[in-house]
Amino acid sequence: MPSLKSIAKLRAPLGRQEIELQQLDHEAGGMSLLRTRIREGSRFTVFDIDPITAREWGQALLAWAGSQPHE
């Protein structure tokens, strides 16, 4: 059974989605994955991504956020 370690929990203010990031490690070893769980009411979206994809996604998020006006 894989082990999960919670990294962050967020709540999107407009849609009230609950977002949780977890590190996923398999007992057999290998690469750690980043599990993203998004809860919208009773519906869940769960996906696992590798470190390279996580880095690219994170950079894209930071670039977009940095281009937005600050409140």
C-alpha positions, 0 to 999 in steps of 0.5 A: 500500500502506498504511503501519503504525506500531506504537503498542503491544503488550500481552499479556493475562495470563489468555487470553494474547492478544497485542494490537497497536495500529497507526496505519494510513495510506493512501498516498492520504491521508485519515484515519488509522485505528487498527488493532487486531490480537488474536492468540489462538493461530493465530487473528487478529482485525483491525479498523480504527477511526476517531479518534472511535470510538477516543476513545469506546472508550478513555474507556469502558476507562478508566472501567471500569478506574478503577471496579475495585479496585486490587491 
